[in-house]
């Protein structure tokens, strides 16, 4: 009964139509088979008598075939995806009633139906019933059928809109013409009035970027290709919103550096991703300064298999290090990264994966003694705010004590430069995780002032697409049909892409004013409600109409608004020579008192209870815990 309730009226109607169609095909098949058996001699004396007997017996014969089809599941088969196995099943469904008709014919009707006519009817039924299904399948996959189903056509003549009438737009048009799988460019848009009414390789320029929705409707556009390499930041966001609103397939240049080169046959364009429609201005790097401290050097990246750590490794490889050490406790991601780098740079690249934990001082000493790295990027950390609220002792052991182990071992083995990745959650923290990262910043400053190692911390906000970030969560919820869960309608966060964060970390490492905390320019904060709505529309739904947004309340340790600077840093914060990196000057820390508190914190972390949180609050006066209880 449950299955019956799930069948919609449209499905019942479709099945009823198929039953009527099959009944007509069976009737026709038996009549035509008898006609073939008579060799068309309808004027023969026996023809009227045998035809009348056939008519008398056709009702039960047709019913017999239809029952076989129903029992065999013919009407529940999705013929759009049918294959050889489905045709074999159809043959079995026809063979059973054909055999029954044969025995009934010989035992009860006494040869009214010729055996040859019965066999020919079975063949005709197979050809007509099976052929009708396959013909429907071919129709559905035809451009006309795809348009009826609302699916963008895949034929070479499907209309394509080119966004951009410059050099990249002209190149995109040539690519489409050399590779018909991309479709047929019929119109272009550009914001340069001088180009209106002109043609590029036969494609007319008919409007501005703001007119994309109207032009798509006018020209029946199926696909849009964004071909403006210089488009970025809020302008690209707006153009993508316009394109997505048309419900056309949207692509963008896969590699702007290909523009002007010969037309590639594959992967000239790629599908949009979330980093595109939350685009920020491109980062400009001082390549010379970064090369100066990376090229030819041995570089260690802790947490190298993670989302930020792995991108750091990719960026470091661009500068040809003497050796890259990927250090991670989780071997699977580190191994996948190694395979990726070997595929890109060759199997003999100087990359080594080292499995271990920053909690294990002896393991760290082994690594430093064996490989002698001169640069360390420290990305290993427990970072999930709600999880660390339940396990504060683990956050302390890994984030604080692990970082202290790493700094100690690095300073003992001649490391020249140490770059710690921090977070905006370390500013006026309300979570255990944020509090531990603030202590890590303090550790950086104490080691900077008491060792020869250049130690800096780089503080930034949320990173698009990193493990556990909000965007992959929203995407998974949307793909499952919703609802999209939001903690608070007013919550805001800073965002940047993974490559942007990694590049700015490398740039901050080049600045390396020891003891400094570098703060990355995160732009304007993004309202998560707006982000959720953008993502929902990106996947073709409408918020509140066919995709629910559900407010679930703030999680333990979570803020409504994140901050990038502490109050005492605001006035003293200054811009560096890089326009997206600011620096907070070193703070004075009482070394003896700080290390005494660290020892007390380490002792408290032996037990996962409120004692850990109390000691964190003792060390960080701006820490305001939002936890209501602790489950151990």
N, C-alpha and C positions, 0 to 999 in steps of 0.2 A: 504493500500500500504506500509505503514511503516513496518508492521509486515512481509510482504513478503520479503522486502529487507533484513531483518535480518536473513532469512533462508539461511544457507550456502549450497553450492553444495553438500557437504557430506550428509546433512540432506535430500535434495531432492532425492539423490541416494538411501538413506536408505528407504525412504517412497515408492519410485518406486519399489524397490525390495519387500517390504512388500505387496504392492498391487498385484504384479504378483504372489507372494506366496499365498496370500489369494484367488485369482481367481482360482489357481490350486486346493486349498483345497476345494473350493465350488464345482467345477466341479467333483472332486473325490467323495465328500460327496453325491451329488445327484445320481451319477452313482452307487455308492456302496449301497445307500439306495434302489434304484430300484432293484438292484441285490438281496438284502436281502428280499425285498418284493416278488420277484419271487422265493425265497428260492433256488436260484442258478440254476433254471431250464432254462438255456439259450437255450436248445434245443426245448423248447415249441414253438408252432406256433405263439403265440402272442408276444413273446419276441422281434423279429426284428422290428416289427411295433412300439411297445411302445418305444424301444430304439431310433429309428429314430425320433419319435416325441419329445423325451426328448432332443436329440441333437439339434433339430430345435428351441426349446424354451430356452435352456441353456444360450445363449448370453444375453437375456434380464433379465433372472433370476440372472445371475452372476453380471451384471451391477447394478441391483436393490440392491443386497447385498453390493456391493462396495460403492454405493452412500450412503447407510445407515451407513456404517463404516466411510466414509468421514465426513458426517454430524454429526455423533455422536462423532467425535474426536478420533477415535481409533488410528490414525496414529500420533497424537500429544501426546499420553500417553507415559511416560517414564516407560517402563515395568520393568526396573531395580528396581523401587521402588513400583511396582504395589501391590495391596492388594485386599481384599475382595470386596471393593466398585467398583474397576475397572472391576472385573469379573461380578458383577451385571449389570454394564453399558453395558458390552459386550452382556449379555443375552438380554437386551432391544434392542440393535442394531440388534440382530438376530431375535427377535420376530416380529418386524415390517415387514420386507420383507417376513418372513414366513407366516404371516397373509395375505399379499397382494397376494402371490403366491396361497394361498388357495382359495381366492375369485375369482382370475382370472381363476384358474383351473376349478372352478365350473361354472363360468358365461360365459367363452369364449372358453376354450379348451375342455370343456365337459368331464372332468374326465380322461384326458390322464395321469395325475399324480395322483397316489393313495394318499389319505390323510395320510395313514400310512407311505408311502415313504417320503412325505413332512416333516412329524414330525421327522422321523428318520434322514433325512438330516439335519434338524435344530440342533438336538442333536450332530450329527457328526461335524457340523461346529463349534459349541461351544467348543467341546472337542479338535478339531484339531487347531483352531485359538487360543483359550485360552491356550491350552497346549503348542503350539509352543512358545508363549510369555513367559510362566512360565519356559519352558525349557531353553530359552535364559537367563532368569534371573538367573537360577541356574548355568548356564555355566559361566556367568559373575562373580559370587561369588565363583566359583571354583578356586583353585590355578592356573590352566592353563589359565583361563579367566583373572584372576588378573594380571598374567605376561604379557598377551597380551595387557592389558590396562595400563601397567607400574605401577601397584599398588603392593607394597610388599605383598607377600603371607602371609596369616594368619594361614596356617596349621602348625602343630607341626614340620614338616620336613623342614621348611624354614631355609636356612643356616644362621648361626650367627657367627660373628667374635668377639672373646674376646680379648680386648686390655689389656694386662697384664697377665703374667704367674707366678705370685707369689701366696701368700696365698689368696688374694682377687680374683684373676683370677680363682683359683681352686674352691673357694666357689661359684663364679658366675656360673661356669660350672655345679656344683652340683644342684644349684637352678634351672637352665634351665632343667636339667634332671628330677627333681622332679615336675616341673610345665611346661608342654609342651607348654603352651600358650606363653612362651618366645621364642620358637623356638629351633632349634637343633644346638648346637655349633659344627662347623666343623673344625675350625682352630683358633689359638691364635698367637699373636705377642708380642714380648718383646725385650727390648734393651740389655738384658743380653746375650752375645754370648754363655755362657755356657748352656743356655736352648734351643738353636737351635737344631732341630732334635729330641728333647725329646717329650714325650706326657704327658698330664695331664688329668687323668680320661679318657684316650682314645682319647683326642684331641691333635693333633700335633702342635708344635710351629714352624712356618714356616718363620718368618721374623722379621724385626725391625718395630718400629712405623712409620718410614719414608716410609715404603713399604706398608702402609695401602691401598692406592688407587689401587696399582697393585694386591695385594692379594684379594681385594674385587672383582676385575674384573675376576681374575683367578678362584676363587671359587664360583662365582655367588652369592655373599653375599647379603642378604636382610636387615639384622639388625646388628648393632654394639653395643656392650656393653663395656663401658670404666670401667675397674675394677682395677684402681691403686689409692688407697686412698691418697697416698702421692703426687700425681701429682697436681701441682698448679701453679699459676702465669703464666708467659709467656709460659712455657712448656705446660701447659694444654691448653692455647689458641691455640698453634700451633697444638697440637693433635686434638683438636676440629675442627680446620680449615681443617685438612687432612680428618677427618671423614665426615664433611659436604660436602666436595668436591666430595665425592662418590655418593651423593644423596641417600644414604641408611638411614633408620631410625636409629637414634642414641640415646642411653640411657646411663645413668650413675648410679652408686650406689646411692640409695636414702638415705642411712644412713651407712657410713663406719663402725660404731660401731657394725653393724649386722654381719660383717665378722667374721667367726669362730663359729658363733652361728648356731642353727638349721636352715635349709632352710625355710624361710617364704614362704607362698603360695601366698601372694599378696604384691605388692608395694616394692619388693626387689630393683627394678630399677625405675628410673623416666626419663621423657623426659628432654632434655636440656633446660635451660633458658638462658637469656642474661647475667646473673651474672656469668654463667659458662664460656662462651667464652671470657669474659673480666675479667677472674679470676685474683686475686692477692694472694700473699702469705698469709697463715693463720695467724690470729692475736693470739699472745700468751698473756694471761692475768695473772696478779698477783691476783689470786683468794682470797688469804688471805687478802690483803689490801682492795679489793673491798667489801668483806664480812664485814670487820671491820666497814665500815661506812653505810652499807645498811641493813645487817641482823638484824631483830627485830626493825628497825626504821620505822617511818612514812615518806613516800617519796611522794612528790607532783611532777607531771609532767604536765606542762602547754603545751597546744597543743597536749595532749596525744592521740588524735584520729588521728593525722596526720601520714604521712609515717615514719618520723624519731621518733616522739613522741611515736607512738604505738610500734615501735621496742624497744625503751628505756624501755617501760613498760614490754615488754616480757622479756628483759634481766634482769631487776630489779627483776622480779618474780623468776628468777633462784636462787636469793640470799635470799629468804624467808624474805621479809620485814615484819615488824609488821603490816603495813597498806600501801596500794598503793592508792593514790588519782589521778584519771585521770580527769584533768581539761581541758575543751574545750568548745568553744562557739557553735560548731556544734555537735548536739547530735547523729546523725546517725552513724558516724564512731566510736565515743566513745562507743556507745551501742554495735556495732558489735565486738569491741575489748573485751568488758566485756564478751559477749557470748563466744568468743574464749577462753578467759582465764578460764572461768568457765567450759568449756568443757574439758580443759586440766588438770586443777587442782582441779575441784570440785566446786559445787555451793556455798559452805560455805567459799570460799577464802576471805581474808581481802582486797577486792578491792571495791572502791566506785567511781562512776562516778559523777562528779560535773559539772554542766553546768554554764558557766559564761564567762565574758570577762575581760581581763587584763586591759581594759580601766576603769573598774568600781572598784574604790578603796574600796568602801564600801563592795562590794561583796567579794573582796580579804580579807578584814579584817574579814568578817564573816567566811570564810574558815579557816583562820589561827587561829582564836579564838576557833573555834569548834574542829578542828582536830590536831592542834599543830604539823605540820610537822617539821622535823629536817633537811631534805634534799630537795632541790628544783632543778629540771632540767627544765630550761626555753627554750622550743622549740616552743612556740607560736609566730608567726610572719607573716606579709605579705611578701611573698618572690618572687613573680613573677615580674621580672624586667620590662618588657614592660608595665604591668598594673600599676605599681607604678609610671612610668613616666607620666601617664595621671592623676593619683590621688596622688600627692605627699603629700597633707595634710593628707590623710588617712594613708599613710606610716608612717608619723611622729606621728600621734595620737596613732597608734597601736604599732609600733616597738620601738619608743623612749619613748613617754609618758607612754605607757602601761608597758614597762620594768621598768621605774622609779617607777610607782605605785607598781609593784611587789617587787622590791628591797626594797622600803620603808616599805611596809607591812611586808615583811619577816624579815627585821632588827628589826622592832618593836615587833615582836612576837617570838623572840628567835631562829630563824633558824640558824643552825650551818654551813651549807654548801650550797652555791648557785652556780650552774653551768649554764652558759649562752652559748647557741649554736650560733656560729658566722659563717662567710662565707669568702671565699677568695675574694669575691666581695667587702669586706670592705677595702681591700688594694688598695690604690690609686684609689678610686672609680670613676667610670664614670656614675654611675646610682644613682637614688634617693634611691633605696633599699639598695645598697651597702653603701651609705653614712649614712643612718639611722643605719645600723648594726655597722658601725665604731663608731658612737656616743654611741651605746649600750656597746661596749668594753670600752669606756671611762667611762661610768657610773659604770661598774663593778670595774674599778680601783679606782674611787672616793669612792665607798662604801667600798671597801677593806681597804682603808686607813683611813676611818673615822667611822667604826663600828667594832664590835667583830665578824662579820660574815665572814667566809672564802669565798671569791668571786673570781671565775675564769671564763674565757671565753675559749671556744674550737673552733678553726678556722679550717674549712676544705672546700673542694671543692664540686663538684657535686656528688650526690648520685644516684647510679643506681636504676631506677624504682620508684623514689619518684614522688609524684604528680606534674605534670607539667614539669618533666624532659624530655630530648630529646629522650630517648629510647622508652617510651610509645608512643610518638608522631610518631616516625619513624615506630614503629610496626603497629600502626593504619593505617598509610599511605600505608604501604606495603600490608596489608590485604585488603585494598580497591583497590589495583591495581596500586597505585602510582598516581602522582610522589612523590618521597621523596624530601622534601624541605630542603635546606641547606642555611644558611645565607651567608656564605663565604667559598670558598674552602680551605682557610688557617686557619680557626678558630680551636683553640685547647682548651681543657678543662681537668682538673683533675677529676678523677672518683674514687669512692670506693663503695662497696656494703652497703646496709642499715645495715645489722648486723655488718659489720666491723666498720662503723661509730659509731653505738650505743655502741659497746664494748669499743672502744677507748675513747668515752665520759665518760663512767663509770670509765675507768682506769685513765683518767685525773682528774676526781673527787676525786679519791683516792690520787693523788699527792697533789692537793689542796694547792699550794703555793699561798696564798691570793694575789690578784692583778695581777696574771700572765695571760698571753694569751698563751694558749697551741696551738701549730700548729701541725696538724697530718701529718705524712709522706704520701703524696698522690701518691708516685711513679713518674713515668714519665707522662707528659701530653699526652693525646690522641688526634690525629687529628680527628675531627668530620667527615671529608670526609672518612677516613679509617673505622671509626665506622659505618657509613651509609652503606658502601660496605660490611662489615662483616655481618651486619644485613640482608641485601638483600640476600646475599648468604645463610645465615642461614635459610631463608624461601624458598630456592630453586630457586631463580631468579638470573639473571646475570646483574650487574649494566651496564646501557647504552645499553643493548641488549633487555631485556624484562621488565626492570624496570628503569624508568627515574629518574635521580637526577637533580633537578632544583635549581639553585642558585637564591635566592630571595633578598639578601642584608642584612646587619646588621640591627637589630632592635634598636629602641631608647634605649640608656643606655648600649648597649652591647659592650663588648671588643672582640678583636681578641684573646688575650692571657690573662689568669688570673695569678695573682701573689699570693703567700702565705705569703710573708713577705714584710714589708715596708723597704725603704732604710736604715732608722736609726736602724732597727731591725737586719739587715743582720749580722753585726759584733758581736752583743751582743747575738745573738740567740745561745742557747746551748742545747745539747741533755740531756734528762732526763734519769732516770734509765730504762725507757722503750724505746726500740730502734725505735719505730715508733712515738714517741711524743717528740716534741721540745718545748722549752719555751722561750718566749720573756719577758725580765724583765719589771717591772712596769715603766711607764713613768710619769714624773712629770707633774701634771695638776694643773693649778691655779684654785682652787675650786670656789672662788668668781666670777671670770670672767666666768668660765664654767657655773655656775648656772644662771648667768645673761643672758648669751646667750641662755640657755635653756628656760628661761621665754620669751625671744623675739621670739624664735622658736615656742613656744606654742601659742603665740599671732598671729604669722604669719599663723599658721595652722588652724586658724578660717576661712580662706579663701583659696580655692584651686586655687592659682594663682602663678605667678612667684616669689612673695615675699617669699614663702616657700623655693624655690630653692636657691634664693639669700642668705637667712639666713643659709641654709645648707652649702653653699660655704664659708660663713663667718666663720663658726665653723670648717670646715675641709678644710684647705688650699690645700690639695692634690686632692680635688674633682674637676674633670674637666667634667662638664655636656656635654653630647652629644645631648641633646634635641634641636630640632629646633623650636618647638612651644608647646603650652599647650592647650588642648581642655577641657573646663570645662562644 
